[in-house]
Amino acid sequence: MSANIDPLDIVAVLVEAHSRYPSVGSGSYYDEVLVEVQDRAERTGSIGKADIGALMLWKRLNLNTRWTRELNTLPDREVRTITGAALDRARDYSAAPPVAAKEARRELLKLPGCQHGPAVASAILTAGASDRMAVYDRRAVAALGELGYVDVDARYSRFMTIVCELAERVNSTKGTGWCPRDVDKALFMLGGQEFKRVDGKH
């Protein structure tokens, strides 16, 4: 991480960005699809093709791709077997979230759309374990770069390690109860704007 950004500045930037996230509780419908999938995943312990399709709408991904065709050729019971095993790993409270994320991500390598990069996998895991996982996307990675984290790559476990560190930093500074998902909301907002320090400096 860059040494020229004060850790307190990072906390303030994250907290301010998080406050702007369009959450369902604030009257926004932005995460309505995600919340609906989370509720079903909580009841069933797995995520099916219809749920994955809903998550792709939520993430605004292009559905006209080879992997979506491959996913649709799989029986839903096979998709649920794969995602169920992944959610079991993600929800393993005996493992730290980054470790659980790594194991869950490995399970999802069997699923079309999850072999190349963690974006789709992270959406599935966050829907199934919203208190432990976080969404990996280009905006979040861009925001981490602006915060001085130059060693972010396409490994979901590394991303989760950084996100968990940031959640702990916010919690210890502000006395809040942030989970990794709160950090990714803040990063999502930061990644969609020109980054500015809270004191007005770049």
C-alpha positions as CSV (number, residue, x, y, z in Angstrom):
1,M,0.0,0.0,0.0
2,S,1.2,3.5,-0.7
3,A,2.7,5.3,2.3
4,N,1.6,8.8,1.3
5,I,-2.1,8.3,2.2
6,D,-3.0,8.7,5.8
7,P,-4.9,5.7,7.1
8,L,-7.5,8.0,8.7
9,D,-8.1,9.6,5.3
10,I,-8.8,6.1,3.9
11,V,-11.4,5.4,6.7
12,A,-13.1,8.8,6.1
13,V,-13.2,8.3,2.4
14,L,-14.7,4.8,2.7
15,V,-17.3,5.9,5.3
16,E,-18.3,8.9,3.1
17,A,-18.6,6.7,0.0
18,H,-20.6,4.1,1.8
19,S,-23.1,6.7,2.9
20,R,-23.8,7.4,-0.8
21,Y,-24.5,3.7,-1.7
22,P,-28.1,3.3,-3.0
23,S,-29.2,0.8,-0.3
24,V,-32.6,-0.8,-0.2
25,G,-33.1,0.5,3.4
26,S,-32.7,4.1,2.2
27,G,-35.6,3.7,-0.2
28,S,-33.5,2.7,-3.3
29,Y,-34.4,-0.4,-5.3
30,Y,-30.8,-0.8,-6.6
31,D,-30.0,-4.0,-4.6
32,E,-33.6,-5.4,-4.7
33,V,-32.6,-8.3,-6.9
34,L,-29.5,-9.1,-4.8
35,V,-31.6,-9.1,-1.6
36,E,-34.2,-11.4,-3.3
37,V,-31.5,-13.9,-4.3
38,Q,-29.9,-13.7,-0.8
39,D,-33.3,-14.6,0.7
40,R,-33.7,-17.7,-1.5
41,A,-30.1,-18.8,-1.0
42,E,-30.6,-18.6,2.8
43,R,-33.6,-20.9,2.5
44,T,-32.2,-23.4,0.0
45,G,-28.5,-23.4,0.7
46,S,-27.7,-23.1,-3.0
47,I,-28.1,-20.8,-6.0
48,G,-29.8,-21.9,-9.3
49,K,-29.6,-20.8,-12.9
50,A,-32.5,-18.4,-12.5
51,D,-30.7,-16.8,-9.5
52,I,-27.5,-16.5,-11.5
53,G,-29.4,-14.8,-14.3
54,A,-30.9,-12.4,-11.8
55,L,-27.4,-11.6,-10.4
56,M,-26.1,-11.0,-13.9
57,L,-28.9,-8.4,-14.5
58,W,-27.9,-6.8,-11.1
59,K,-24.3,-6.6,-12.2
60,R,-25.3,-5.5,-15.7
61,L,-23.2,-8.1,-17.4
62,N,-23.5,-9.0,-21.1
63,L,-25.6,-12.2,-21.2
64,N,-24.8,-12.9,-24.8
65,T,-21.6,-14.8,-24.1
66,R,-20.4,-18.4,-24.5
67,W,-20.4,-19.1,-20.8
68,T,-24.1,-18.2,-20.4
69,R,-24.9,-20.7,-23.1
70,E,-22.8,-23.3,-21.4
71,L,-24.5,-22.6,-18.1
72,N,-27.9,-23.0,-19.6
73,T,-27.0,-26.5,-20.9
74,L,-26.3,-27.7,-17.4
75,P,-29.2,-29.2,-15.4
76,D,-30.2,-26.9,-12.6
77,R,-29.6,-29.6,-10.0
78,E,-25.9,-29.8,-11.1
79,V,-25.6,-26.0,-10.8
80,R,-27.1,-26.2,-7.4
81,T,-24.8,-29.0,-6.3
82,I,-21.8,-26.8,-7.3
83,T,-23.1,-23.6,-5.8
84,G,-24.3,-25.4,-2.7
85,A,-20.8,-26.8,-2.1
86,A,-19.3,-23.3,-2.7
87,L,-21.8,-21.7,-0.2
88,D,-20.9,-24.3,2.4
89,R,-17.3,-23.2,2.1
90,A,-18.1,-19.5,2.1
91,R,-20.2,-19.9,5.3
92,D,-17.6,-21.9,7.1
93,Y,-17.1,-19.8,10.2
94,S,-14.1,-21.9,11.3
95,A,-12.2,-20.3,8.5
96,A,-11.3,-16.6,8.1
97,P,-13.2,-14.9,5.3
98,P,-10.3,-14.8,2.9
99,V,-9.6,-18.5,3.4
100,A,-13.2,-19.4,3.0
101,A,-13.4,-17.2,-0.1
102,K,-10.5,-19.1,-1.7
103,E,-12.0,-22.5,-1.0
104,A,-15.5,-21.3,-2.2
105,R,-14.0,-19.8,-5.3
106,R,-12.2,-23.1,-6.0
107,E,-15.6,-25.0,-5.9
108,L,-17.1,-22.5,-8.4
109,L,-14.3,-23.2,-11.0
110,K,-16.6,-26.1,-12.1
111,L,-19.3,-23.6,-13.1
112,P,-19.4,-21.8,-16.5
113,G,-18.7,-18.1,-16.0
114,C,-16.5,-18.7,-13.0
115,Q,-13.3,-20.0,-14.6
116,H,-11.9,-16.7,-15.9
117,G,-11.8,-14.0,-13.2
118,P,-13.7,-13.7,-9.9
119,A,-16.4,-11.2,-10.9
120,V,-19.3,-13.7,-11.4
121,A,-18.1,-16.0,-8.6
122,S,-17.9,-13.1,-6.2
123,A,-21.5,-12.1,-7.0
124,I,-22.7,-15.7,-6.3
125,L,-20.7,-16.0,-3.1
126,T,-21.9,-12.6,-1.8
127,A,-25.5,-13.5,-2.5
128,G,-25.0,-16.7,-0.5
129,A,-22.9,-15.4,2.3
130,S,-23.5,-11.6,2.5
131,D,-22.1,-11.3,6.0
132,R,-18.7,-12.7,4.9
133,M,-18.1,-12.2,1.2
134,A,-17.7,-9.1,-1.0
135,V,-18.3,-8.3,-4.7
136,Y,-15.2,-8.1,-6.9
137,D,-15.5,-5.8,-9.9
138,R,-13.5,-3.3,-11.9
139,R,-14.8,-0.3,-9.9
140,A,-13.8,-1.8,-6.6
141,V,-10.3,-2.7,-8.0
142,A,-9.9,0.8,-9.4
143,A,-10.8,2.3,-6.1
144,L,-8.3,0.1,-4.2
145,G,-5.6,1.3,-6.6
146,E,-6.5,4.9,-5.9
147,L,-6.3,4.2,-2.2
148,G,-2.7,3.0,-2.7
149,Y,-3.2,-0.8,-2.9
150,V,-1.1,-1.5,-5.9
151,D,-0.9,-5.3,-5.4
152,V,-4.5,-6.1,-6.2
153,D,-4.9,-8.8,-8.8
154,A,-7.5,-11.2,-10.1
155,R,-7.2,-13.5,-7.0
156,Y,-10.4,-13.3,-5.0
157,S,-8.7,-14.4,-1.8
158,R,-6.3,-11.5,-2.1
159,F,-9.1,-9.0,-2.8
160,M,-10.9,-10.4,0.3
161,T,-7.8,-10.0,2.4
162,I,-7.6,-6.3,1.6
163,V,-11.3,-5.8,2.0
164,C,-11.3,-7.5,5.4
165,E,-8.4,-5.4,6.5
166,L,-10.2,-2.2,5.5
167,A,-13.4,-3.3,7.3
168,E,-11.3,-3.9,10.5
169,R,-9.7,-0.5,10.0
170,V,-13.1,1.3,9.7
171,N,-14.5,-0.7,12.7
172,S,-11.5,0.1,15.0
173,T,-11.6,3.8,14.0
174,K,-15.3,4.4,14.0
175,G,-16.6,1.7,16.3
176,T,-18.9,0.4,13.5
177,G,-19.8,-3.1,12.6
178,W,-18.8,-3.2,8.9
179,C,-18.5,-6.5,7.1
180,P,-16.7,-7.0,3.8
181,R,-19.8,-6.2,1.8
182,D,-19.9,-2.7,3.4
183,V,-16.4,-2.1,2.1
184,D,-17.2,-3.2,-1.4
185,K,-20.2,-0.8,-1.4
186,A,-17.9,2.0,-0.6
187,L,-15.3,0.9,-3.2
188,F,-18.1,0.7,-5.8
189,M,-19.0,4.3,-5.2
190,L,-15.4,5.4,-5.2
191,G,-14.6,3.6,-8.4
192,G,-17.3,5.4,-10.2
193,Q,-16.0,8.9,-9.6
194,E,-12.8,10.8,-9.8
195,F,-11.0,10.0,-6.6
196,K,-10.5,12.9,-4.2
197,R,-9.1,13.0,-0.7
198,V,-11.4,14.2,2.0
199,D,-9.3,17.3,2.5
200,G,-9.8,18.2,-1.2
201,K,-6.4,17.1,-2.3
202,H,-5.7,14.4,-4.9
